[in-house]
Amino acid sequence: MGKKVAGADEAGRGPVIGPLVIAAVVVDENEVQKLSEIGVRDSKRLSPRRREELFGRIREIAEDVSVLELWPEEINSWDGTLNELEVEGFARALNSLRVKPDVVYVDAADVNEGRFGVEISKGLDFKAKVIAEHGADAKFPVVSAASIVAKVVRDRGIEELRKEYGEIGSGYPSDPRTRKFLEDYLREHGDFPPIVRRKWKTLDKVREKVEKGQRSLYDFLP
């Protein structure tokens, strides 16, 4: 048995709806090659169906997997920056691992990748070398594996929200279906649902659009 190697990545940093998911995957250094052999790569380059297929294979190869879901309620109550929230989240996910890694590869969310790695190291309750790099999910198979796990868990979470709220789109501000859902919900309920991140500027724009539309309608009433 060799050293334990971990990869950590997130899914859902930018959406206005749903969770930010952080995953950590631990494998023995001698098993890393197996991840490449099964076709693990950056989750964004894989279809949803392929991610689901690899999800099970990754769990078979990994010695441990940890997943942290940060839902809007927790994100909304956070007083710091999104980068600071992610640093804490990465540390929490890594600390939750039963099998503690010797080396951790992280996909850096900060423009300063070295700083991101140092801050995560400070939050760990075990000793490990932390290597944070931009695009790590495309460079290191173990980070690609974490990327896939995080993406699958988030996609499943969004699907559950669809069952409750109907068509919400992808949850990203650029998605017309998501914006339509937010506009329709605000018109009907007078407020946004608890599944949204209230600090996102997208909501201000949606509210402004809806309010302008309402005022223009009232102007035509006697």
ABEGO torsion letter per residue (X at the ends): XBBBBBBBBBBGAABABEBBBBBBBBBBAAAAAAAAAAGBBBAAABBAAAAAAAAAAAAAABABBBBBBBBAAAAAABABBAAAAAAAAAAAAAAABABBBABBBBBBABABAAAAAAAAAAABABBBBBBBBBGAAAABAAAAAAAAAAAAAAAAAAAAAAAAAEBAEAGBAABAAAAAAAAAAAAAAGBBBAABBAABAAAAAAAAAAAAAAAAAAAABX
